[in-house]
Every structure is written in structure tokens, then in C-alpha cells.
């Protein structure tokens, strides 16, 4: 019983850490995307025109 509760706590901690990492990653991706989306769009636009 004690082992199970310890395991549960560990799983919850891992989940929280993973969630935090995913949030940071998604934020960085959003920043990068907003920074480079105009560049990529203009590049794509020019390649479509040609």
C-alpha cells in the first residue's frame, strides 16, 4: 500500500515535470513561429508565383 502511494506521487511529479517542459517547449515554438512565419510565408508566396 505504501509502495503504491509512493509510486503514485512519483508518477504525478513526472507528469507535472513533463507538462511544464511541454508548456515551455510550446511557448518557444510559438515565439519562433511568430518570428519566422512571415519569412516562411513570403518565401512560400514567391515560390508559388514563379
mmCIF entry with sequence, helices, sheets and N, C-alpha, C, O atoms, coordinates in Angstrom:
data_MODEL
# 
_entry.id   MODEL 
# 
_entity.id                         1 
_entity.type                       polymer 
_entity.pdbx_number_of_molecules   1 
# 
_entity_poly.entity_id                      1 
_entity_poly.type                           'polypeptide(L)' 
_entity_poly.nstd_linkage                   no 
_entity_poly.nstd_monomer                   no 
_entity_poly.pdbx_seq_one_letter_code       
;(UNK)(UNK)(UNK)(UNK)(UNK)(UNK)(UNK)(UNK)(UNK)(UNK)(UNK)(UNK)(UNK)(UNK)(UNK)(UNK)
(UNK)(UNK)(UNK)(UNK)(UNK)(UNK)(UNK)(UNK)(UNK)(UNK)(UNK)(UNK)(UNK)(UNK)(UNK)(UNK)
(UNK)(UNK)(UNK)(UNK)(UNK)(UNK)(UNK)(UNK)(UNK)(UNK)(UNK)(UNK)(UNK)(UNK)(UNK)(UNK)
(UNK)(UNK)
;
_entity_poly.pdbx_seq_one_letter_code_can   XXXXXXXXXXXXXXXXXXXXXXXXXXXXXXXXXXXXXXXXXXXXXXXXXX 
_entity_poly.pdbx_strand_id                 A 
# 
loop_
_entity_poly_seq.entity_id 
_entity_poly_seq.num 
_entity_poly_seq.mon_id 
_entity_poly_seq.hetero 
1 1  UNK n 
1 2  UNK n 
1 3  UNK n 
1 4  UNK n 
1 5  UNK n 
1 6  UNK n 
1 7  UNK n 
1 8  UNK n 
1 9  UNK n 
1 10 UNK n 
1 11 UNK n 
1 12 UNK n 
1 13 UNK n 
1 14 UNK n 
1 15 UNK n 
1 16 UNK n 
1 17 UNK n 
1 18 UNK n 
1 19 UNK n 
1 20 UNK n 
1 21 UNK n 
1 22 UNK n 
1 23 UNK n 
1 24 UNK n 
1 25 UNK n 
1 26 UNK n 
1 27 UNK n 
1 28 UNK n 
1 29 UNK n 
1 30 UNK n 
1 31 UNK n 
1 32 UNK n 
1 33 UNK n 
1 34 UNK n 
1 35 UNK n 
1 36 UNK n 
1 37 UNK n 
1 38 UNK n 
1 39 UNK n 
1 40 UNK n 
1 41 UNK n 
1 42 UNK n 
1 43 UNK n 
1 44 UNK n 
1 45 UNK n 
1 46 UNK n 
1 47 UNK n 
1 48 UNK n 
1 49 UNK n 
1 50 UNK n 
# 
_struct_asym.id          A 
_struct_asym.entity_id   1 
# 
_struct_conf.conf_type_id            HELX_P 
_struct_conf.id                      HELX_P1 
_struct_conf.pdbx_PDB_helix_id       AA1 
_struct_conf.beg_label_comp_id       UNK 
_struct_conf.beg_label_asym_id       A 
_struct_conf.beg_label_seq_id        2 
_struct_conf.pdbx_beg_PDB_ins_code   ? 
_struct_conf.end_label_comp_id       UNK 
_struct_conf.end_label_asym_id       A 
_struct_conf.end_label_seq_id        49 
_struct_conf.pdbx_end_PDB_ins_code   ? 
_struct_conf.beg_auth_comp_id        UNK 
_struct_conf.beg_auth_asym_id        A 
_struct_conf.beg_auth_seq_id         2 
_struct_conf.end_auth_comp_id        UNK 
_struct_conf.end_auth_asym_id        A 
_struct_conf.end_auth_seq_id         49 
_struct_conf.pdbx_PDB_helix_class    1 
_struct_conf.details                 ? 
_struct_conf.pdbx_PDB_helix_length   48 
# 
_struct_conf_type.id          HELX_P 
_struct_conf_type.criteria    ? 
_struct_conf_type.reference   ? 
# 
loop_
_atom_site.group_PDB 
_atom_site.id 
_atom_site.type_symbol 
_atom_site.label_atom_id 
_atom_site.label_alt_id 
_atom_site.label_comp_id 
_atom_site.label_asym_id 
_atom_site.label_entity_id 
_atom_site.label_seq_id 
_atom_site.pdbx_PDB_ins_code 
_atom_site.Cartn_x 
_atom_site.Cartn_y 
_atom_site.Cartn_z 
_atom_site.occupancy 
_atom_site.B_iso_or_equiv 
_atom_site.pdbx_formal_charge 
_atom_site.auth_seq_id 
_atom_site.auth_comp_id 
_atom_site.auth_asym_id 
_atom_site.auth_atom_id 
_atom_site.pdbx_PDB_model_num 
ATOM 1   N N  . UNK A 1 1  ? 0.830 -1.204 0.000   1.00 0.00 ? 1  UNK A N  1 
ATOM 2   C CA . UNK A 1 1  ? 0.000 0.000  0.000   1.00 0.00 ? 1  UNK A CA 1 
ATOM 3   C C  . UNK A 1 1  ? 0.869 1.261  0.000   1.00 0.00 ? 1  UNK A C  1 
ATOM 4   O O  . UNK A 1 1  ? 0.632 2.194  -0.767  1.00 0.00 ? 1  UNK A O  1 
ATOM 5   N N  . UNK A 1 2  ? 1.882 1.269  0.878   1.00 0.00 ? 2  UNK A N  1 
ATOM 6   C CA . UNK A 1 2  ? 2.773 2.437  0.950   1.00 0.00 ? 2  UNK A CA 1 
ATOM 7   C C  . UNK A 1 2  ? 3.540 2.586  -0.368  1.00 0.00 ? 2  UNK A C  1 
ATOM 8   O O  . UNK A 1 2  ? 3.706 3.693  -0.881  1.00 0.00 ? 2  UNK A O  1 
ATOM 9   N N  . UNK A 1 3  ? 4.000 1.458  -0.905  1.00 0.00 ? 3  UNK A N  1 
ATOM 10  C CA . UNK A 1 3  ? 4.728 1.480  -2.178  1.00 0.00 ? 3  UNK A CA 1 
ATOM 11  C C  . UNK A 1 3  ? 3.874 2.093  -3.282  1.00 0.00 ? 3  UNK A C  1 
ATOM 12  O O  . UNK A 1 3  ? 4.358 2.886  -4.090  1.00 0.00 ? 3  UNK A O  1 
ATOM 13  N N  . UNK A 1 4  ? 2.600 1.717  -3.306  1.00 0.00 ? 4  UNK A N  1 
ATOM 14  C CA . UNK A 1 4  ? 1.695 2.211  -4.342  1.00 0.00 ? 4  UNK A CA 1 
ATOM 15  C C  . UNK A 1 4  ? 1.536 3.724  -4.249  1.00 0.00 ? 4  UNK A C  1 
ATOM 16  O O  . UNK A 1 4  ? 1.528 4.413  -5.269  1.00 0.00 ? 4  UNK A O  1 
ATOM 17  N N  . UNK A 1 5  ? 1.409 4.246  -3.024  1.00 0.00 ? 5  UNK A N  1 
ATOM 18  C CA . UNK A 1 5  ? 1.228 5.694  -2.868  1.00 0.00 ? 5  UNK A CA 1 
ATOM 19  C C  . UNK A 1 5  ? 2.495 6.447  -3.253  1.00 0.00 ? 5  UNK A C  1 
ATOM 20  O O  . UNK A 1 5  ? 2.427 7.525  -3.843  1.00 0.00 ? 5  UNK A O  1 
ATOM 21  N N  . UNK A 1 6  ? 3.657 5.874  -2.918  1.00 0.00 ? 6  UNK A N  1 
ATOM 22  C CA . UNK A 1 6  ? 4.930 6.490  -3.315  1.00 0.00 ? 6  UNK A CA 1 
ATOM 23  C C  . UNK A 1 6  ? 5.035 6.514  -4.837  1.00 0.00 ? 6  UNK A C  1 
ATOM 24  O O  . UNK A 1 6  ? 5.439 7.513  -5.433  1.00 0.00 ? 6  UNK A O  1 
ATOM 25  N N  . UNK A 1 7  ? 4.664 5.398  -5.447  1.00 0.00 ? 7  UNK A N  1 
ATOM 26  C CA . UNK A 1 7  ? 4.688 5.302  -6.904  1.00 0.00 ? 7  UNK A CA 1 
ATOM 27  C C  . UNK A 1 7  ? 3.769 6.351  -7.521  1.00 0.00 ? 7  UNK A C  1 
ATOM 28  O O  . UNK A 1 7  ? 4.120 6.994  -8.510  1.00 0.00 ? 7  UNK A O  1 
ATOM 29  N N  . UNK A 1 8  ? 2.589 6.515  -6.928  1.00 0.00 ? 8  UNK A N  1 
ATOM 30  C CA . UNK A 1 8  ? 1.619 7.492  -7.421  1.00 0.00 ? 8  UNK A CA 1 
ATOM 31  C C  . UNK A 1 8  ? 2.197 8.906  -7.357  1.00 0.00 ? 8  UNK A C  1 
ATOM 32  O O  . UNK A 1 8  ? 2.052 9.690  -8.295  1.00 0.00 ? 8  UNK A O  1 
ATOM 33  N N  . UNK A 1 9  ? 2.857 9.222  -6.233  1.00 0.00 ? 9  UNK A N  1 
ATOM 34  C CA . UNK A 1 9  ? 3.478 10.543 -6.070  1.00 0.00 ? 9  UNK A CA 1 
ATOM 35  C C  . UNK A 1 9  ? 4.548 10.757 -7.136  1.00 0.00 ? 9  UNK A C  1 
ATOM 36  O O  . UNK A 1 9  ? 4.624 11.825 -7.743  1.00 0.00 ? 9  UNK A O  1 
ATOM 37  N N  . UNK A 1 10 ? 5.374 9.734  -7.359  1.00 0.00 ? 10 UNK A N  1 
ATOM 38  C CA . UNK A 1 10 ? 6.425 9.830  -8.368  1.00 0.00 ? 10 UNK A CA 1 
ATOM 39  C C  . UNK A 1 10 ? 5.835 10.045 -9.757  1.00 0.00 ? 10 UNK A C  1 
ATOM 40  O O  . UNK A 1 10 ? 6.333 10.862 -10.531 1.00 0.00 ? 10 UNK A O  1 
ATOM 41  N N  . UNK A 1 11 ? 4.779 9.312  -10.066 1.00 0.00 ? 11 UNK A N  1 
ATOM 42  C CA . UNK A 1 11 ? 4.124 9.446  -11.368 1.00 0.00 ? 11 UNK A CA 1 
ATOM 43  C C  . UNK A 1 11 ? 3.562 10.853 -11.531 1.00 0.00 ? 11 UNK A C  1 
ATOM 44  O O  . UNK A 1 11 ? 3.688 11.460 -12.595 1.00 0.00 ? 11 UNK A O  1 
ATOM 45  N N  . UNK A 1 12 ? 2.941 11.370 -10.468 1.00 0.00 ? 12 UNK A N  1 
ATOM 46  C CA . UNK A 1 12 ? 2.385 12.723 -10.525 1.00 0.00 ? 12 UNK A CA 1 
ATOM 47  C C  . UNK A 1 12 ? 3.480 13.758 -10.743 1.00 0.00 ? 12 UNK A C  1 
ATOM 48  O O  . UNK A 1 12 ? 3.308 14.697 -11.519 1.00 0.00 ? 12 UNK A O  1 
ATOM 49  N N  . UNK A 1 13 ? 4.616 13.583 -10.052 1.00 0.00 ? 13 UNK A N  1 
ATOM 50  C CA . UNK A 1 13 ? 5.736 14.510 -10.217 1.00 0.00 ? 13 UNK A CA 1 
ATOM 51  C C  . UNK A 1 13 ? 6.256 14.472 -11.650 1.00 0.00 ? 13 UNK A C  1 
ATOM 52  O O  . UNK A 1 13 ? 6.496 15.516 -12.257 1.00 0.00 ? 13 UNK A O  1 
ATOM 53  N N  . UNK A 1 14 ? 6.428 13.268 -12.185 1.00 0.00 ? 14 UNK A N  1 
ATOM 54  C CA . UNK A 1 14 ? 6.900 13.119 -13.561 1.00 0.00 ? 14 UNK A CA 1 
ATOM 55  C C  . UNK A 1 14 ? 5.951 13.796 -14.536 1.00 0.00 ? 14 UNK A C  1 
ATOM 56  O O  . UNK A 1 14 ? 6.379 14.469 -15.474 1.00 0.00 ? 14 UNK A O  1 
ATOM 57  N N  . UNK A 1 15 ? 4.653 13.610 -14.302 1.00 0.00 ? 15 UNK A N  1 
ATOM 58  C CA . UNK A 1 15 ? 3.647 14.202 -15.174 1.00 0.00 ? 15 UNK A CA 1 
ATOM 59  C C  . UNK A 1 15 ? 3.728 15.725 -15.125 1.00 0.00 ? 15 UNK A C  1 
ATOM 60  O O  . UNK A 1 15 ? 3.637 16.399 -16.151 1.00 0.00 ? 15 UNK A O  1 
ATOM 61  N N  . UNK A 1 16 ? 3.904 16.259 -13.902 1.00 0.00 ? 16 UNK A N  1 
ATOM 62  C CA . UNK A 1 16 ? 3.976 17.711 -13.742 1.00 0.00 ? 16 UNK A CA 1 
ATOM 63  C C  . UNK A 1 16 ? 5.205 18.265 -14.446 1.00 0.00 ? 16 UNK A C  1 
ATOM 64  O O  . UNK A 1 16 ? 5.135 19.294 -15.118 1.00 0.00 ? 16 UNK A O  1 
ATOM 65  N N  . UNK A 1 17 ? 6.351 17.565 -14.286 1.00 0.00 ? 17 UNK A N  1 
ATOM 66  C CA . UNK A 1 17 ? 7.592 17.991 -14.937 1.00 0.00 ? 17 UNK A CA 1 
ATOM 67  C C  . UNK A 1 17 ? 7.434 17.943 -16.454 1.00 0.00 ? 17 UNK A C  1 
ATOM 68  O O  . UNK A 1 17 ? 7.839 18.868 -17.158 1.00 0.00 ? 17 UNK A O  1 
ATOM 69  N N  . UNK A 1 18 ? 6.846 16.865 -16.946 1.00 0.00 ? 18 UNK A N  1 
ATOM 70  C CA . UNK A 1 18 ? 6.639 16.720 -18.384 1.00 0.00 ? 18 UNK A CA 1 
ATOM 71  C C  . UNK A 1 18 ? 5.721 17.810 -18.915 1.00 0.00 ? 18 UNK A C  1 
ATOM 72  O O  . UNK A 1 18 ? 5.952 18.366 -19.989 1.00 0.00 ? 18 UNK A O  1 
ATOM 73  N N  . UNK A 1 19 ? 4.675 18.108 -18.147 1.00 0.00 ? 19 UNK A N  1 
ATOM 74  C CA . UNK A 1 19 ? 3.724 19.141 -18.547 1.00 0.00 ? 19 UNK A CA 1 
ATOM 75  C C  . UNK A 1 19 ? 4.408 20.499 -18.601 1.00 0.00 ? 19 UNK A C  1 
ATOM 76  O O  . UNK A 1 19 ? 4.196 21.274 -19.534 1.00 0.00 ? 19 UNK A O  1 
ATOM 77  N N  . UNK A 1 20 ? 5.232 20.784 -17.591 1.00 0.00 ? 20 UNK A N  1 
ATOM 78  C CA . UNK A 1 20 ? 5.955 22.054 -17.545 1.00 0.00 ? 20 UNK A CA 1 
ATOM 79  C C  . UNK A 1 20 ? 6.896 22.168 -18.737 1.00 0.00 ? 20 UNK A C  1 
ATOM 80  O O  . UNK A 1 20 ? 6.972 23.216 -19.377 1.00 0.00 ? 20 UNK A O  1 
ATOM 81  N N  . UNK A 1 21 ? 7.613 21.082 -19.033 1.00 0.00 ? 21 UNK A N  1 
ATOM 82  C CA . UNK A 1 21 ? 8.534 21.056 -20.164 1.00 0.00 ? 21 UNK A CA 1 
ATOM 83  C C  . UNK A 1 21 ? 7.780 21.269 -21.470 1.00 0.00 ? 21 UNK A C  1 
ATOM 84  O O  . UNK A 1 21 ? 8.235 22.007 -22.344 1.00 0.00 ? 21 UNK A O  1 
ATOM 85  N N  . UNK A 1 22 ? 6.625 20.618 -21.600 1.00 0.00 ? 22 UNK A N  1 
ATOM 86  C CA . UNK A 1 22 ? 5.820 20.757 -22.812 1.00 0.00 ? 22 UNK A CA 1 
ATOM 87  C C  . UNK A 1 22 ? 5.317 22.187 -22.958 1.00 0.00 ? 22 UNK A C  1 
ATOM 88  O O  . UNK A 1 22 ? 5.277 22.722 -24.066 1.00 0.00 ? 22 UNK A O  1 
ATOM 89  N N  . UNK A 1 23 ? 4.932 22.813 -21.838 1.00 0.00 ? 23 UNK A N  1 
ATOM 90  C CA . UNK A 1 23 ? 4.449 24.195 -21.879 1.00 0.00 ? 23 UNK A CA 1 
ATOM 91  C C  . UNK A 1 23 ? 5.559 25.124 -22.332 1.00 0.00 ? 23 UNK A C  1 
ATOM 92  O O  . UNK A 1 23 ? 5.342 25.994 -23.176 1.00 0.00 ? 23 UNK A O  1 
ATOM 93  N N  . UNK A 1 24 ? 6.759 24.940 -21.770 1.00 0.00 ? 24 UNK A N  1 
ATOM 94  C CA . UNK A 1 24 ? 7.903 25.775 -22.151 1.00 0.00 ? 24 UNK A CA 1 
ATOM 95  C C  . UNK A 1 24 ? 8.216 25.572 -23.630 1.00 0.00 ? 24 UNK A C  1 
ATOM 96  O O  . UNK A 1 24 ? 8.453 26.531 -24.364 1.00 0.00 ? 24 UNK A O  1 
ATOM 97  N N  . UNK A 1 25 ? 8.216 24.299 -24.059 1.00 0.00 ? 25 UNK A N  1 
ATOM 98  C CA . UNK A 1 25 ? 8.508 23.986 -25.454 1.00 0.00 ? 25 UNK A CA 1 
ATOM 99  C C  . UNK A 1 25 ? 7.497 24.638 -26.387 1.00 0.00 ? 25 UNK A C  1 
ATOM 100 O O  . UNK A 1 25 ? 7.875 25.247 -27.388 1.00 0.00 ? 25 UNK A O  1 
ATOM 101 N N  . UNK A 1 26 ? 6.213 24.511 -26.063 1.00 0.00 ? 26 UNK A N  1 
ATOM 102 C CA . UNK A 1 26 ? 5.180 25.068 -26.934 1.00 0.00 ? 26 UNK A CA 1 
ATOM 103 C C  . UNK A 1 26 ? 5.288 26.582 -26.984 1.00 0.00 ? 26 UNK A C  1 
ATOM 104 O O  . UNK A 1 26 ? 5.036 27.188 -28.026 1.00 0.00 ? 26 UNK A O  1 
ATOM 105 N N  . UNK A 1 27 ? 5.664 27.207 -25.855 1.00 0.00 ? 27 UNK A N  1 
ATOM 106 C CA . UNK A 1 27 ? 5.835 28.658 -25.835 1.00 0.00 ? 27 UNK A CA 1 
ATOM 107 C C  . UNK A 1 27 ? 6.989 29.056 -26.745 1.00 0.00 ? 27 UNK A C  1 
ATOM 108 O O  . UNK A 1 27 ? 6.871 30.004 -27.521 1.00 0.00 ? 27 UNK A O  1 
ATOM 109 N N  . UNK A 1 28 ? 8.108 28.335 -26.654 1.00 0.00 ? 28 UNK A N  1 
ATOM 110 C CA . UNK A 1 28 ? 9.262 28.627 -27.507 1.00 0.00 ? 28 UNK A CA 1 
ATOM 111 C C  . UNK A 1 28 ? 8.907 28.436 -28.972 1.00 0.00 ? 28 UNK A C  1 
ATOM 112 O O  . UNK A 1 28 ? 9.302 29.234 -29.822 1.00 0.00 ? 28 UNK A O  1 
ATOM 113 N N  . UNK A 1 29 ? 8.164 27.382 -29.264 1.00 0.00 ? 29 UNK A N  1 
ATOM 114 C CA . UNK A 1 29 ? 7.744 27.120 -30.643 1.00 0.00 ? 29 UNK A CA 1 
ATOM 115 C C  . UNK A 1 29 ? 6.862 28.255 -31.146 1.00 0.00 ? 29 UNK A C  1 
ATOM 116 O O  . UNK A 1 29 ? 6.993 28.690 -32.291 1.00 0.00 ? 29 UNK A O  1 
ATOM 117 N N  . UNK A 1 30 ? 5.958 28.736 -30.284 1.00 0.00 ? 30 UNK A N  1 
ATOM 118 C CA . UNK A 1 30 ? 5.074 29.842 -30.665 1.00 0.00 ? 30 UNK A CA 1 
ATOM 119 C C  . UNK A 1 30 ? 5.879 31.086 -30.979 1.00 0.00 ? 30 UNK A C  1 
ATOM 120 O O  . UNK A 1 30 ? 5.620 31.770 -31.970 1.00 0.00 ? 30 UNK A O  1 
ATOM 121 N N  . UNK A 1 31 ? 6.870 31.383 -30.123 1.00 0.00 ? 31 UNK A N  1 
ATOM 122 C CA . UNK A 1 31 ? 7.715 32.564 -30.335 1.00 0.00 ? 31 UNK A CA 1 
ATOM 123 C C  . UNK A 1 31 ? 8.479 32.425 -31.646 1.00 0.00 ? 31 UNK A C  1 
ATOM 124 O O  . UNK A 1 31 ? 8.517 33.350 -32.457 1.00 0.00 ? 31 UNK A O  1 
ATOM 125 N N  . UNK A 1 32 ? 9.089 31.250 -31.845 1.00 0.00 ? 32 UNK A N  1 
ATOM 126 C CA . UNK A 1 32 ? 9.846 31.015 -33.074 1.00 0.00 ? 32 UNK A CA 1 
ATOM 127 C C  . UNK A 1 32 ? 8.936 31.098 -34.290 1.00 0.00 ? 32 UNK A C  1 
ATOM 128 O O  . UNK A 1 32 ? 9.301 31.685 -35.309 1.00 0.00 ? 32 UNK A O  1 
ATOM 129 N N  . UNK A 1 33 ? 7.754 30.511 -34.181 1.00 0.00 ? 33 UNK A N  1 
ATOM 130 C CA . UNK A 1 33 ? 6.821 30.508 -35.301 1.00 0.00 ? 33 UNK A CA 1 
ATOM 131 C C  . UNK A 1 33 ? 6.409 31.929 -35.661 1.00 0.00 ? 33 UNK A C  1 
ATOM 132 O O  . UNK A 1 33 ? 6.415 32.296 -36.836 1.00 0.00 ? 33 UNK A O  1 
ATOM 133 N N  . UNK A 1 34 ? 6.050 32.735 -34.658 1.00 0.00 ? 34 UNK A N  1 
ATOM 134 C CA . UNK A 1 34 ? 5.623 34.108 -34.938 1.00 0.00 ? 34 UNK A CA 1 
ATOM 135 C C  . UNK A 1 34 ? 6.774 34.919 -35.520 1.00 0.00 ? 34 UNK A C  1 
ATOM 136 O O  . UNK A 1 34 ? 6.558 35.825 -36.324 1.00 0.00 ? 34 UNK A O  1 
ATOM 137 N N  . UNK A 1 35 ? 8.007 34.588 -35.107 1.00 0.00 ? 35 UNK A N  1 
ATOM 138 C CA . UNK A 1 35 ? 9.167 35.318 -35.607 1.00 0.00 ? 35 UNK A CA 1 
ATOM 139 C C  . UNK A 1 35 ? 9.447 34.975 -37.063 1.00 0.00 ? 35 UNK A C  1 
ATOM 140 O O  . UNK A 1 35 ? 9.769 35.852 -37.865 1.00 0.00 ? 35 UNK A O  1 
ATOM 141 N N  . UNK A 1 36 ? 9.323 33.694 -37.402 1.00 0.00 ? 36 UNK A N  1 
ATOM 142 C CA . UNK A 1 36 ? 9.718 33.245 -38.733 1.00 0.00 ? 36 UNK A CA 1 
ATOM 143 C C  . UNK A 1 36 ? 8.556 32.988 -39.684 1.00 0.00 ? 36 UNK A C  1 
ATOM 144 O O  . UNK A 1 36 ? 8.777 32.702 -40.860 1.00 0.00 ? 36 UNK A O  1 
ATOM 145 N N  . UNK A 1 37 ? 7.319 33.085 -39.195 1.00 0.00 ? 37 UNK A N  1 
ATOM 146 C CA . UNK A 1 37 ? 6.177 32.768 -40.058 1.00 0.00 ? 37 UNK A CA 1 
ATOM 147 C C  . UNK A 1 37 ? 6.098 33.729 -41.237 1.00 0.00 ? 37 UNK A C  1 
ATOM 148 O O  . UNK A 1 37 ? 5.789 33.315 -42.355 1.00 0.00 ? 37 UNK A O  1 
ATOM 149 N N  . UNK A 1 38 ? 6.376 35.014 -40.995 1.00 0.00 ? 38 UNK A N  1 
ATOM 150 C CA . UNK A 1 38 ? 6.333 35.985 -42.090 1.00 0.00 ? 38 UNK A CA 1 
ATOM 151 C C  . UNK A 1 38 ? 7.377 35.638 -43.144 1.00 0.00 ? 38 UNK A C  1 
ATOM 152 O O  . UNK A 1 38 ? 7.100 35.672 -44.343 1.00 0.00 ? 38 UNK A O  1 
ATOM 153 N N  . UNK A 1 39 ? 8.591 35.301 -42.680 1.00 0.00 ? 39 UNK A N  1 
ATOM 154 C CA . UNK A 1 39 ? 9.670 34.933 -43.590 1.00 0.00 ? 39 UNK A CA 1 
ATOM 155 C C  . UNK A 1 39 ? 9.295 33.713 -44.424 1.00 0.00 ? 39 UNK A C  1 
ATOM 156 O O  . UNK A 1 39 ? 9.468 33.707 -45.642 1.00 0.00 ? 39 UNK A O  1 
ATOM 157 N N  . UNK A 1 40 ? 8.776 32.671 -43.752 1.00 0.00 ? 40 UNK A N  1 
ATOM 158 C CA . UNK A 1 40 ? 8.386 31.452 -44.458 1.00 0.00 ? 40 UNK A CA 1 
ATOM 159 C C  . UNK A 1 40 ? 7.236 31.721 -45.417 1.00 0.00 ? 40 UNK A C  1 
ATOM 160 O O  . UNK A 1 40 ? 7.217 31.195 -46.530 1.00 0.00 ? 40 UNK A O  1 
ATOM 161 N N  . UNK A 1 41 ? 6.270 32.544 -44.987 1.00 0.00 ? 41 UNK A N  1 
ATOM 162 C CA . UNK A 1 41 ? 5.117 32.841 -45.841 1.00 0.00 ? 41 UNK A CA 1 
ATOM 163 C C  . UNK A 1 41 ? 5.556 33.577 -47.097 1.00 0.00 ? 41 UNK A C  1 
ATOM 164 O O  . UNK A 1 41 ? 5.109 33.253 -48.197 1.00 0.00 ? 41 UNK A O  1 
ATOM 165 N N  . UNK A 1 42 ? 6.432 34.570 -46.938 1.00 0.00 ? 42 UNK A N  1 
ATOM 166 C CA . UNK A 1 42 ? 6.893 35.315 -48.105 1.00 0.00 ? 42 UNK A CA 1 
ATOM 167 C C  . UNK A 1 42 ? 7.697 34.416 -49.036 1.00 0.00 ? 42 UNK A C  1 
ATOM 168 O O  . UNK A 1 42 ? 7.572 34.519 -50.256 1.00 0.00 ? 42 UNK A O  1 
ATOM 169 N N  . UNK A 1 43 ? 8.524 33.533 -48.468 1.00 0.00 ? 43 UNK A N  1 
ATOM 170 C CA . UNK A 1 43 ? 9.296 32.593 -49.274 1.00 0.00 ? 43 UNK A CA 1 
ATOM 171 C C  . UNK A 1 43 ? 8.367 31.667 -50.059 1.00 0.00 ? 43 UNK A C  1 
ATOM 172 O O  . UNK A 1 43 ? 8.556 31.444 -51.255 1.00 0.00 ? 43 UNK A O  1 
ATOM 173 N N  . UNK A 1 44 ? 7.362 31.133 -49.367 1.00 0.00 ? 44 UNK A N  1 
ATOM 174 C CA . UNK A 1 44 ? 6.396 30.240 -49.993 1.00 0.00 ? 44 UNK A CA 1 
ATOM 175 C C  . UNK A 1 44 ? 5.629 30.983 -51.081 1.00 0.00 ? 44 UNK A C  1 
ATOM 176 O O  . UNK A 1 44 ? 5.394 30.446 -52.164 1.00 0.00 ? 44 UNK A O  1 
ATOM 177 N N  . UNK A 1 45 ? 5.243 32.214 -50.788 1.00 0.00 ? 45 UNK A N  1 
ATOM 178 C CA . UNK A 1 45 ? 4.488 33.032 -51.729 1.00 0.00 ? 45 UNK A CA 1 
ATOM 179 C C  . UNK A 1 45 ? 5.286 33.232 -53.019 1.00 0.00 ? 45 UNK A C  1 
ATOM 180 O O  . UNK A 1 45 ? 4.756 33.074 -54.119 1.00 0.00 ? 45 UNK A O  1 
ATOM 181 N N  . UNK A 1 46 ? 6.566 33.584 -52.867 1.00 0.00 ? 46 UNK A N  1 
ATOM 182 C CA . UNK A 1 46 ? 7.395 33.805 -54.047 1.00 0.00 ? 46 UNK A CA 1 
ATOM 183 C C  . UNK A 1 46 ? 7.596 32.518 -54.842 1.00 0.00 ? 46 UNK A C  1 
ATOM 184 O O  . UNK A 1 46 ? 7.619 32.543 -56.073 1.00 0.00 ? 46 UNK A O  1 
ATOM 185 N N  . UNK A 1 47 ? 7.740 31.399 -54.143 1.00 0.00 ? 47 UNK A N  1 
ATOM 186 C CA . UNK A 1 47 ? 7.930 30.123 -54.845 1.00 0.00 ? 47 UNK A CA 1 
ATOM 187 C C  . UNK A 1 47 ? 6.654 29.721 -55.586 1.00 0.00 ? 47 UNK A C  1 
ATOM 188 O O  . UNK A 1 47 ? 6.723 29.044 -56.612 1.00 0.00 ? 47 UNK A O  1 
ATOM 189 N N  . UNK A 1 48 ? 5.485 30.135 -55.072 1.00 0.00 ? 48 UNK A N  1 
ATOM 190 C CA . UNK A 1 48 ? 4.227 29.836 -55.752 1.00 0.00 ? 48 UNK A CA 1 
ATOM 191 C C  . UNK A 1 48 ? 4.034 30.729 -56.976 1.00 0.00 ? 48 UNK A C  1 
ATOM 192 O O  . UNK A 1 48 ? 3.465 30.296 -57.978 1.00 0.00 ? 48 UNK A O  1 
ATOM 193 N N  . UNK A 1 49 ? 4.502 31.967 -56.897 1.00 0.00 ? 49 UNK A N  1 
ATOM 194 C CA . UNK A 1 49 ? 4.352 32.901 -58.022 1.00 0.00 ? 49 UNK A CA 1 
ATOM 195 C C  . UNK A 1 49 ? 5.163 32.404 -59.220 1.00 0.00 ? 49 UNK A C  1 
ATOM 196 O O  . UNK A 1 49 ? 4.673 32.405 -60.349 1.00 0.00 ? 49 UNK A O  1 
ATOM 197 N N  . UNK A 1 50 ? 6.407 31.978 -58.968 1.00 0.00 ? 50 UNK A N  1 
ATOM 198 C CA . UNK A 1 50 ? 7.293 31.549 -60.032 1.00 0.00 ? 50 UNK A CA 1 
ATOM 199 C C  . UNK A 1 50 ? 6.820 30.325 -60.777 1.00 0.00 ? 50 UNK A C  1 
ATOM 200 O O  . UNK A 1 50 ? 7.490 29.867 -61.702 1.00 0.00 ? 50 UNK A O  1 
# 
